[in-house]
Amino acid sequence: MRKEPEKNRAASVKRKHHSNLTFRMNVLFFAIFIVFSMLIFRLGYMQIVKGKDYVRILERKEEVSVNTSVPRGRMYDRYGRILVDNQPENAITYTKMQTSTTEEMLDIAEKLAQLIEQPTNRVTLRDKLDFWILKNHDDAYAKVSKAEEKKIRELENMTTSQINAQIDKLVRERITHEELTQLTDADLEVLAIYREMASGYSLSPQIIKSENVSAEEFARVSERLTELPGVNTTTDWKRVKLSSLAILGRTTVPTKGIPKEKLNYYLARDYSRNDRVGESYIEAQYEELLQGQKTVVKNITNKKGQIVDTITTYEGEPGKDLVLTLDSELTAATEKIVEEELLKLKALPGSYLLDRAFLVMMDPNTGDILSMVGKKIEKNPETGKNEVVDYSFGNFTTAYEAGSAVKGATLLTGYNLGVITPSTVFGDEPIHLMQTKPKTSIFNRNGYISMDGLTALERSSNVYMFKTALLINGTPYSYGMPLRLNENTFPKMRNNYAQFGLGVKTGIDLPNEFSGVQGPSDPTMGGKALDLAIGQYDTYTPLQLVQYISTIANGGYRIQPHVVKEVHDPSKDGQQLGQLVTEIGPTILNRIDNSADEIDYVKTGLRRVYTGSKGSARQEFANAPFTAAGKTGTAQAVYYGPLTEYYGTESISFTHVGYAPYENPEIAYAVIIPWATTNTSANLTNNNVIARKALDKYFEIKAKYKNEKVTDSDVSHPILPAITKDEIGEDEQE
């Protein structure tokens, strides 16, 4: 009787559990019903309401990114004066679709020809042949018989494209001159437009005309854009130089685009074929900074290849601006000085080989190139008259015998190798070696003059340097001695000269630097080692000479020269330079292996060249209002210039190196006038005159800047106008 309540309770619990399970199952089925209802409703909405939109979306596709150009970085001198600028100009472009046909492009070209005047000077014979075939397709291919075509197609190991190319070649060969003359001037203008349209990539804007697009042409095309699919009017720019200085470099123009020899290099870096790129010097050296970052867009096309939308994926940035080390006012003044002295020399008898002169000025403590002048006389092919052109790049791409200007390096080489000391005294006398002509100093052809190193520099003693070279060879001088060089004599001398930058690249931040030419190191050519000691064997560039004298001036440190001082972001307002990105400071390449006392001793000798009673530059520098030191040079050189018919002619080259102020050097300079005269007895001092006038101008401008509070130390200084109003367009640059 007691167990019945327990059975009732168990049955009650079981019924309750069954009831809960049924409820849960109902809730679950209801939830599933709701979800499926929502899915069906959503699917119906997508198919019925949004179906057409999604079909259009599915028909679209993203194409490869297209880069569009941005303004190239500008260049300023060290004080913010503009040297290279960008000038905006109207442009007409064409963007080829992936589905564009030849017929459609030709139709657009014909319409454009009615609206603009397109120059035809770039149209080639191949262009004319292809265009004639395009205009006369049936007549053109009728020139190849069916038998000939069959024979070509039966050739083995040829692809379809190669077969077609072979047939096209035959067609071109058989088009007559008379048939080509059927192309009218109007046809050629259409062809000139069509060739530009066809030269670009699909979906990439191609410039049709950007030079001399008139306002009327721009307006006419703009009004008819709806009739010209793919054509657009926009603003392009061209490079404008406000200085004739060649080391600024040049860029290509859109009609030339990337040079063929560098095409793959630039295409791999997302350039377009018709992009401007730096071709030479600073423009080429700093291409990556100047070019900027292009705007990147993606073209959204439909299934017909038509662009339906353009999405910008990256906003481009104009190229970085460069502040150069050059002082454009000093450069302009020294250019005039060099040109005047060059023309004066050219007017003298015996100057028929003379065609160039160089001056380079550098801060010996920082390596900043303040002025780099090269002038060259060339005959204008149109007028037949001589003209003076810029040849500034010759300062580091051409080399010459420097003569006595290198004697400071010879003395310091002797000290370093331990063969002489500052107290060494030699007798200046004719050097008689076995089977050679006597070798003498210019001022002493027959006598004997006792002198130390200071006097040797002041009077420019060749013999002192000869006897130093003999000791380096391990063979002290004796009258009539035979001379055979040890194998290490030339290397020892050249390695020491290289410490000053002579005979090696200076490391300047410009392309195509030349290290000079070393003469043969034949042990039997003993006399050549003596010539090397007085700068009349190996050749050096003007830039090497200024690096060499700077090394002495600053106490023994070889500083790398450079022409770019700062890198800035583009200016935001056109009034102030943009934010400083990089400042390029001094780079020490090495220190020479000489003591400070030895260097100071040589510097004293160089000072006596300017102020000593017998100093070779006394006439020009003794009365200077500033202190300076330097060394002159006269080299007997064999001509090897552009006039090949005169190769082997003996001539005289003049050089000069120096620095100022003597106590605390801030400017170093080098002058070279190669092949100045064939009159070997001429006593010309134009090299010294150039050096003195250049220094006068340097200190004059320095004082002017101080009075006007002009400084190059403030990186936020304002943008200043160029010192000249002359503009050289990119299409005018040589």
C-alpha positions in Angstrom: 0.0 0.0 0.0 2.9 2.4 0.7 4.5 2.1 -2.8 1.5 3.6 -4.8 2.4 7.2 -4.1 5.8 6.6 -5.5 4.4 5.2 -8.8 2.0 8.2 -9.1 4.9 10.5 -8.7 7.0 8.7 -11.3 4.2 8.8 -13.8 3.7 12.5 -13.2 7.3 13.2 -13.8 7.3 11.2 -17.0 4.3 13.0 -18.3 5.9 16.4 -17.5 9.1 15.4 -19.3 7.2 14.3 -22.4 5.3 17.6 -22.4 8.5 19.7 -22.2 10.1 17.7 -25.1 7.1 18.3 -27.3 7.2 22.0 -26.6 10.9 22.2 -27.4 10.4 20.3 -30.6 7.6 22.7 -31.6 9.8 25.7 -30.8 12.7 24.2 -32.9 10.4 23.5 -35.9 9.0 27.0 -35.7 12.5 28.5 -35.6 13.5 26.5 -38.6 10.4 27.6 -40.4 11.2 31.3 -39.6 14.9 30.9 -40.8 13.9 29.2 -44.0 11.2 31.8 -44.6 13.8 34.6 -44.2 16.2 32.8 -46.6 13.5 32.4 -49.2 12.4 36.0 -48.8 16.0 37.2 -49.1 16.6 35.0 -52.1 13.5 36.4 -53.7 14.6 39.9 -52.9 18.0 39.4 -54.5 16.6 37.7 -57.6 13.6 39.9 -58.2 14.5 43.3 -56.8 18.3 43.4 -57.1 18.8 40.8 -59.8 19.7 43.3 -62.5 22.1 45.2 -60.3 24.0 42.0 -59.4 24.2 40.9 -63.0 25.8 44.3 -63.9 28.3 43.8 -61.0 29.1 40.3 -62.2 29.8 41.7 -65.7 32.4 44.1 -64.3 36.0 43.3 -63.5 39.0 45.1 -62.1 41.9 45.6 -64.4 45.6 46.1 -63.8 46.4 49.3 -61.9 47.2 52.3 -64.0 49.8 54.9 -62.9 49.4 58.5 -63.8 52.2 61.0 -63.7 52.9 63.6 -61.0 55.0 66.8 -61.2 58.7 66.1 -61.0 60.7 67.5 -58.1 62.3 70.9 -58.5 65.9 72.0 -58.0 67.2 75.0 -56.1 70.6 76.4 -55.4 71.9 76.5 -51.8 70.0 79.8 -51.1 66.7 78.6 -52.4 66.9 80.2 -55.9 65.0 78.1 -58.4 67.2 76.3 -61.0 64.9 73.7 -62.5 61.1 74.1 -62.5 58.0 72.6 -64.0 55.8 74.6 -66.4 52.2 73.5 -66.7 50.8 73.1 -70.3 47.6 71.9 -71.9 47.6 68.3 -73.1 45.4 66.0 -75.1 45.5 62.3 -74.2 44.0 59.1 -75.5 43.2 56.0 -73.4 42.9 52.8 -75.5 40.3 50.3 -74.4 41.0 46.6 -74.3 38.4 46.2 -77.0 39.4 49.1 -79.2 39.8 48.2 -82.8 42.1 49.7 -85.4 39.1 51.0 -87.3 37.7 52.8 -84.2 41.1 54.3 -83.4 41.6 55.5 -87.0 38.2 57.1 -87.0 39.1 59.0 -83.8 42.4 60.0 -85.2 40.7 61.5 -88.3 38.3 63.4 -86.1 41.1 64.8 -84.0 43.0 65.8 -87.1 40.1 68.2 -87.8 40.5 69.8 -84.4 44.2 70.1 -83.8 47.4 70.6 -85.7 49.7 67.7 -85.2 53.4 67.9 -86.2 54.4 65.1 -88.6 58.2 65.3 -88.2 58.2 62.1 -86.1 56.5 60.0 -88.7 58.9 57.4 -90.0 59.0 55.5 -93.3 57.9 52.4 -91.5 54.9 54.3 -90.2 54.0 55.4 -93.7 54.2 51.9 -95.0 52.0 50.5 -92.3 49.5 53.3 -92.7 49.3 52.8 -96.5 48.6 49.1 -95.9 46.0 50.1 -93.4 44.3 52.4 -95.9 44.7 50.0 -98.9 44.4 46.6 -97.3 43.3 44.6 -100.3 45.7 46.3 -102.8 48.5 45.8 -100.3 48.1 42.1 -99.7 47.5 41.5 -103.4 51.2 42.3 -103.9 51.9 38.8 -102.4 50.7 36.0 -104.7 48.8 33.0 -103.4 51.7 30.8 -104.4 54.1 32.9 -102.4 51.9 33.0 -99.4 51.4 29.2 -99.6 55.1 28.7 -99.8 55.7 30.8 -96.7 53.0 29.0 -94.7 54.5 25.6 -95.6 57.8 26.6 -93.9 58.6 24.5 -90.9 59.3 25.7 -87.4 57.5 29.0 -87.9 54.7 30.2 -85.7 51.6 31.9 -87.1 52.9 35.4 -86.0 56.2 34.7 -87.7 54.5 33.7 -90.9 52.3 36.8 -90.9 55.4 39.0 -90.2 57.1 37.4 -93.2 54.2 38.2 -95.4 53.9 41.8 -94.1 57.6 42.2 -94.8 57.1 41.3 -98.4 54.2 43.7 -98.7 56.2 46.6 -97.3 59.1 45.8 -99.7 56.7 46.0 -102.7 55.1 49.3 -101.9 56.4 51.8 -104.4 57.5 55.4 -103.8 54.8 56.6 -106.0 52.2 54.8 -103.9 53.5 56.3 -100.7 53.3 59.8 -102.3 49.6 59.2 -102.5 49.5 60.0 -98.8 48.5 63.6 -98.5 49.5 66.1 -95.8 46.1 65.4 -94.2 46.8 61.7 -94.2 50.2 62.2 -92.6 48.6 64.3 -89.8 46.1 61.6 -89.2 49.0 59.1 -89.1 51.0 61.3 -86.7 48.0 61.2 -84.3 47.3 57.5 -84.8 50.9 56.4 -84.1 50.7 58.1 -80.7 47.4 56.5 -79.9 48.6 53.1 -80.8 51.9 53.3 -78.9 50.3 53.1 -75.4 49.1 50.3 -73.3 45.4 49.5 -72.9 43.8 51.6 -70.2 46.9 53.8 -69.8 46.5 57.4 -70.9 48.9 58.2 -73.8 49.8 61.8 -74.6 48.8 62.7 -78.1 49.9 66.3 -78.0 51.3 68.3 -75.1 53.7 70.8 -76.7 52.2 74.0 -78.1 48.6 73.0 -77.6 46.8 76.3 -78.2 43.8 77.4 -76.2 41.6 77.1 -79.2 42.7 73.5 -79.8 42.1 72.7 -76.1 38.7 74.2 -76.2 37.7 72.5 -79.5 38.6 69.0 -78.2 37.0 69.6 -74.8 33.7 70.5 -76.4 33.6 67.2 -78.4 34.8 64.7 -75.9 31.5 62.8 -76.1 32.3 62.2 -79.8 35.8 61.0 -79.1 35.8 57.9 -76.9 39.0 57.6 -74.9 40.1 61.2 -75.7 40.6 63.6 -72.8 42.0 67.1 -72.2 44.2 67.6 -69.2 47.1 69.5 -67.8 50.6 68.2 -68.4 53.9 69.8 -67.5 57.3 70.3 -69.0 60.7 70.6 -67.5 62.2 74.1 -67.6 65.8 75.0 -66.6 66.6 78.5 -65.5 70.3 77.9 -65.9 72.5 76.7 -68.7 74.6 74.6 -66.3 74.8 71.2 -68.0 75.4 69.2 -64.8 71.8 69.9 -63.8 71.0 67.3 -66.4 68.0 66.8 -68.7 65.0 64.7 -68.9 63.4 63.0 -71.9 60.3 64.4 -73.4 57.0 62.5 -73.7 57.5 62.0 -77.4 60.7 60.2 -76.7 59.8 58.6 -73.3 62.0 56.0 -71.7 65.3 55.4 -73.7 65.3 52.0 -75.3 68.4 50.8 -73.4 66.7 51.4 -70.1 63.2 50.4 -71.0 63.0 47.1 -69.1 64.6 48.7 -66.0 62.0 51.4 -65.8 59.0 49.3 -66.8 59.8 47.0 -64.0 59.5 50.0 -61.7 55.9 50.9 -62.8 57.0 53.6 -65.3 55.1 54.2 -68.5 56.7 54.2 -71.9 56.2 57.9 -72.5 57.2 59.0 -69.0 59.9 61.6 -68.6 63.0 60.2 -67.0 66.3 61.7 -66.1 68.8 61.3 -69.0 72.0 62.8 -67.5 73.8 64.1 -64.4 71.6 65.3 -61.5 68.3 64.5 -63.2 69.5 60.9 -63.8 71.5 60.5 -60.5 68.5 61.5 -58.4 65.7 60.0 -60.6 64.1 58.0 -57.9 63.7 61.1 -55.7 62.7 63.5 -58.5 60.2 61.3 -60.2 57.8 61.1 -57.2 55.1 58.5 -56.5 52.5 58.2 -59.1 48.8 58.2 -58.4 47.5 54.6 -58.8 44.0 54.0 -60.0 42.0 50.9 -60.9 39.8 51.0 -63.9 36.5 49.1 -63.5 35.3 47.8 -66.9 32.3 46.0 -68.1 32.3 42.8 -70.2 32.8 44.9 -73.3 36.0 46.4 -71.9 34.5 49.8 -71.4 35.6 51.8 -68.3 32.6 52.3 -66.1 34.3 53.6 -63.0 37.8 54.6 -61.8 38.9 54.0 -58.2 41.9 55.8 -56.8 43.9 53.3 -54.7 46.8 55.6 -53.9 47.1 59.3 -54.1 50.4 60.2 -55.7 53.0 62.5 -54.4 55.1 65.0 -56.5 58.8 64.3 -56.6 61.1 65.5 -53.8 62.8 68.8 -54.2 66.6 69.1 -54.2 68.6 71.9 -52.7 72.0 71.9 -54.4 75.3 72.9 -52.9 75.8 75.4 -55.8 75.7 79.1 -55.4 74.1 80.2 -58.6 75.3 83.8 -58.3 78.9 82.7 -57.8 78.5 80.2 -60.6 77.2 82.8 -63.1 80.0 85.2 -62.1 82.8 82.6 -62.5 81.3 81.4 -65.8 81.8 84.8 -67.2 85.4 85.0 -65.8 86.4 81.6 -67.4 84.7 82.5 -70.7 86.5 85.8 -70.9 89.9 84.3 -70.3 89.3 81.4 -72.6 88.5 83.8 -75.5 91.5 86.0 -74.7 93.8 82.9 -75.0 92.0 81.8 -78.1 92.8 85.1 -79.8 96.6 84.6 -79.3 98.9 82.9 -81.9 99.5 79.1 -81.3 96.0 78.6 -79.8 94.5 76.5 -82.6 94.3 73.4 -80.3 92.7 75.3 -77.4 89.0 74.7 -77.0 88.2 74.5 -73.2 88.8 75.7 -69.7 87.6 74.6 -66.3 87.2 76.0 -62.8 85.7 74.2 -59.8 85.3 75.7 -56.3 84.5 73.6 -53.2 84.2 74.0 -49.5 87.3 72.0 -48.3 85.6 71.1 -45.0 82.2 69.8 -46.2 82.7 68.8 -49.9 80.0 71.3 -51.0 80.6 72.2 -54.7 79.9 75.9 -54.8 80.7 76.5 -58.5 81.5 74.1 -61.3 82.4 75.8 -64.5 83.4 74.3 -67.8 83.5 76.3 -71.0 84.1 74.8 -74.5 84.4 76.5 -77.9 82.5 74.7 -80.6 81.6 75.5 -84.1 77.9 76.1 -84.7 76.9 73.7 -87.6 74.3 76.1 -88.9 76.3 79.4 -88.8 79.8 78.0 -89.0 80.9 80.4 -86.3 82.6 79.5 -83.0 80.4 79.6 -79.9 81.1 79.1 -76.2 79.0 76.4 -74.7 78.6 74.9 -71.2 81.0 72.0 -70.5 80.7 71.8 -66.7 80.5 68.0 -66.7 84.0 68.0 -68.2 85.2 68.7 -64.6 84.7 65.1 -63.7 84.5 63.3 -67.1 87.8 64.5 -68.7 91.3 64.4 -67.4 94.6 66.1 -68.2 98.2 66.4 -67.1 98.2 68.8 -64.2 101.9 69.8 -64.2 103.5 71.3 -61.1 100.2 71.8 -59.3 100.6 68.3 -57.8 104.0 69.0 -56.2 102.5 69.4 -52.8 101.4 65.7 -53.0 104.9 64.7 -54.2 106.5 66.3 -51.1 104.0 64.7 -48.7 104.5 61.3 -50.5 108.3 61.6 -49.9 107.7 62.5 -46.2 105.2 59.6 -45.8 107.6 57.1 -47.4 110.5 58.4 -45.2 112.8 59.2 -48.1 112.9 63.0 -47.3 111.9 65.2 -44.3 110.9 68.9 -44.1 114.6 69.7 -43.4 115.9 67.9 -46.5 118.0 70.2 -48.8 118.6 69.3 -52.4 120.6 71.1 -55.1 118.5 72.2 -58.1 120.7 71.3 -61.1 120.3 69.6 -64.5 119.6 65.9 -64.0 121.8 63.8 -66.3 120.7 60.2 -66.6 122.2 57.6 -68.9 121.0 57.9 -72.5 118.4 60.6 -71.8 118.3 64.4 -72.3 119.0 66.5 -69.2 115.9 67.2 -67.1 115.8 70.6 -65.4 113.7 73.2 -63.7 112.4 76.0 -65.9 114.1 78.7 -63.9 117.5 76.9 -63.8 118.7 75.3 -66.9 122.4 75.1 -66.1 123.4 76.2 -62.5 123.2 74.7 -59.1 120.8 76.2 -56.5 120.6 74.8 -53.0 117.0 74.7 -51.6 114.7 73.2 -49.1 111.1 72.0 -49.6 109.6 75.5 -49.0 111.7 77.1 -51.8 111.1 74.1 -54.0 107.4 74.8 -53.8 107.8 78.6 -54.1 110.0 78.4 -57.2 108.4 75.2 -58.5 111.6 73.1 -58.6 111.3 70.1 -60.9 114.7 68.8 -59.8 113.7 68.7 -56.1 110.8 66.4 -57.1 113.0 64.3 -59.4 115.4 63.6 -56.7 112.6 62.7 -54.3 111.2 60.2 -56.9 114.7 58.7 -57.3 114.9 58.1 -53.5 111.4 56.5 -53.6 112.9 54.2 -56.2 115.9 53.5 -53.9 118.4 55.0 -56.3 119.9 58.4 -55.1 120.9 60.7 -57.9 124.4 60.6 -59.4 125.5 62.2 -62.6 125.1 59.9 -65.7 123.5 57.1 -63.6 121.4 54.4 -65.3 117.8 54.2 -64.1 115.7 51.1 -63.9 112.6 51.3 -61.9 111.8 48.9 -59.1 108.5 47.1 -59.6 106.9 48.9 -56.6 108.0 52.5 -57.5 105.0 53.5 -59.6 102.5 51.7 -57.2 104.0 53.4 -54.2 103.8 56.9 -55.8 100.3 56.4 -57.2 98.9 54.9 -53.9 100.1 57.9 -52.1 98.7 60.3 -54.7 95.4 58.4 -54.4 95.2 59.4 -50.7 94.7 62.9 -51.9 92.2 61.9 -54.6 94.6 62.0 -57.6 94.0 59.2 -60.1 91.0 57.8 -58.4 87.3 58.7 -58.5 86.3 61.4 -56.0 83.0 59.9 -55.2 80.9 62.8 -56.4 77.2 62.2 -56.6 77.1 62.4 -60.4 77.2 59.6 -63.0 80.0 58.9 -65.5 82.9 60.1 -63.3 86.3 59.4 -64.9 89.3 58.4 -62.9 91.9 59.6 -65.4 94.6 57.7 -67.4 97.7 56.1 -65.9 100.7 55.8 -68.1 102.5 52.4 -68.5 104.5 51.1 -65.5 107.4 49.7 -67.6 110.5 49.4 -65.4 112.7 50.5 -68.3 110.8 53.8 -68.5 112.6 55.3 -65.5 112.3 58.9 -66.7 108.5 58.6 -66.6 108.5 58.1 -62.8 110.3 61.5 -62.6 107.6 63.0 -64.9 104.9 61.5 -62.6 106.5 63.4 -59.7 105.9 66.8 -61.5 102.4 66.0 -62.9 103.4 65.2 -66.5 102.6 61.6 -66.9 99.2 60.5 -65.4 96.1 62.6 -66.0 93.7 64.0 -63.4 90.3 65.6 -63.6 89.7 69.2 -62.4 87.5 67.7 -59.6 90.4 65.5 -58.5 92.6 68.5 -58.3 90.2 70.4 -56.1 89.8 67.4 -53.8 93.6 67.1 -53.6 94.2 70.7 -52.6 91.2 70.5 -50.1 92.8 67.6 -48.4 95.9 69.7 -47.7 93.8 72.7 -46.8 91.7 71.0 -44.1 94.6 69.2 -42.5 94.7 65.9 -44.3 91.1 64.7 -44.7 89.9 63.7 -48.1 86.3 64.8 -48.3 83.8 63.4 -50.8 82.5 66.2 -53.0 78.7 66.5 -53.6 76.3 68.7 -55.5 73.1 67.9 -53.5 72.8 69.5 -50.1 69.3 68.8 -49.0 66.2 66.8 -49.9 62.8 68.4 -49.2 59.2 67.5 -49.5 57.4 69.5 -52.2 56.5 73.1 -51.3 52.9 73.4 -50.1 52.4 77.0 -51.0 55.1 77.8 -53.6 56.6 80.3 -51.2 58.6 78.3 -48.7 60.6 75.2 -49.2 58.9 72.0 -48.1 59.8 70.1 -45.0 63.5 68.9 -44.8 63.7 65.2 -45.4 67.5 64.6 -45.6 70.5 66.8 -45.1 73.7 65.5 -46.8 76.7 66.2 -44.6 80.4 65.8 -45.0 81.8 62.4 -45.8 85.4 61.7 -44.9 86.9 59.1 -47.3 90.3 58.8 -45.7 93.0 60.7 -43.9 96.5 60.9 -45.5 99.4 59.2 -43.8 101.2 62.4 -42.9 101.6 64.2 -39.6 100.1 67.6 -39.0 103.6 69.2 -38.9 104.4 67.8 -42.4 101.1 69.1 -43.8 101.6 72.5 -42.2 105.1 72.7 -43.7 103.7 72.1 -47.2 101.0 74.7 -46.5 103.7 77.2 -45.7 105.4 76.5 -49.0 102.1 76.9 -50.8 101.6 80.3 -49.1 105.0 81.3 -50.4 103.9 80.5 -54.0 101.5 83.5 -53.5 103.7 85.8 -51.4 107.3 84.8 -51.7 109.7 87.0 -53.6 110.0 84.4 -56.3 106.5 82.9 -56.0 105.1 81.8 -59.3 101.7 83.4 -58.5 103.0 86.4 -56.7 102.0 88.8 -59.4 98.3 87.9 -59.0 98.1 87.3 -55.3 100.7 89.2 -53.3 98.4 92.3 -53.0 95.2 90.4 -52.3 93.0 91.7 -49.5 92.7 88.1 -48.2 95.2 85.4 -47.4 95.4 82.4 -49.6 97.8 79.7 -50.7 98.2 77.5 -53.8 100.3 76.1 -56.6 100.5 76.8 -60.2 101.2 74.3 -62.9 102.5 74.2 -66.5 102.4 70.8 -68.2 104.0 69.9 -71.5 101.3 67.8 -72.9 100.8 65.8 -76.1 97.5 66.8 -77.8 94.7 64.1 -77.8 91.6 66.3 -78.2 88.8 66.3 -80.8 91.1 67.4 -83.7 92.4 64.0 -84.6 94.6 65.4 -87.4 96.7 67.1 -84.8 97.2 64.0 -82.5 100.7 64.0 -81.1 101.3 67.7 -81.3 103.2 69.2 -78.4 101.3 71.8 -76.4 101.2 73.5 -73.1 98.4 73.2 -70.5 98.1 75.5 -67.5 96.7 74.7 -64.1 96.2 76.3 -60.7 95.1 75.0 -57.3 94.6 76.9 -54.1 92.5 77.7 -51.0 91.6 80.6 -48.8 91.7 82.0 -46.3 95.1 80.6 -45.5 94.6 80.5 -41.7 91.1 79.0 -41.8 90.3 77.6 -45.2 86.7 77.9 -46.4 87.1 77.7 -50.2 89.3 75.6 -52.4 89.6 75.9 -56.2 91.2 74.3 -59.2 91.8 75.7 -62.7 92.8 73.7 -65.8 93.3 75.2 -69.3 94.3 72.2 -71.5 96.3 72.6 -74.7 96.4 76.4 -74.2 99.2 77.0 -76.7 101.7 75.3 -78.9 104.2 78.0 -78.2 106.3 76.1 -75.6 108.1 79.3 -74.6 105.0 81.3 -73.9 104.7 82.9 -70.5 101.0 83.0 -69.9 99.3 83.4 -66.6 95.6 83.2 -67.5 95.2 80.3 -65.1 96.4 82.5 -62.2 94.1 85.3 -63.4 91.1 83.0 -63.3 91.9 81.9 -59.8 92.4 85.4 -58.5 89.2 86.8 -60.1 87.2 83.9 -58.9 88.4 84.4 -55.3 87.7 88.2 -55.5 84.2 87.4 -56.7 83.7 84.8 -53.9 84.6 87.2 -51.1 82.6 90.0 -52.8 79.5 87.9 -52.8 80.1 86.6 -49.3 80.2 90.2 -48.0 77.1 91.0 -50.0 75.2 88.1 -48.5 76.3 89.1 -45.0 75.0 92.6 -45.5 71.7 91.4 -46.9 71.5 88.6 -44.3 71.3 85.9 -46.9 72.0 82.5 -45.4 71.9 78.9 -46.4 71.7 77.5 -42.9 67.9 78.0 -42.5 66.2 75.0 -43.9 62.9 76.8 -44.0 64.2 79.7 -46.2 61.8 81.1 -48.8 61.9 80.1 -52.5 63.7 82.8 -54.4 63.6 83.6 -58.1 66.4 82.6 -60.4 69.2 85.1 -61.0 68.4 85.0 -64.7 65.1 85.2 -66.6 66.4 82.9 -69.3 64.3 79.7 -69.7 65.5 76.5 -71.4 62.7 74.2 -72.2 63.2 70.4 -72.2 62.8 70.4 -76.0 65.7 72.9 -76.3 68.2 71.2 -74.1 71.3 69.8 -75.7 
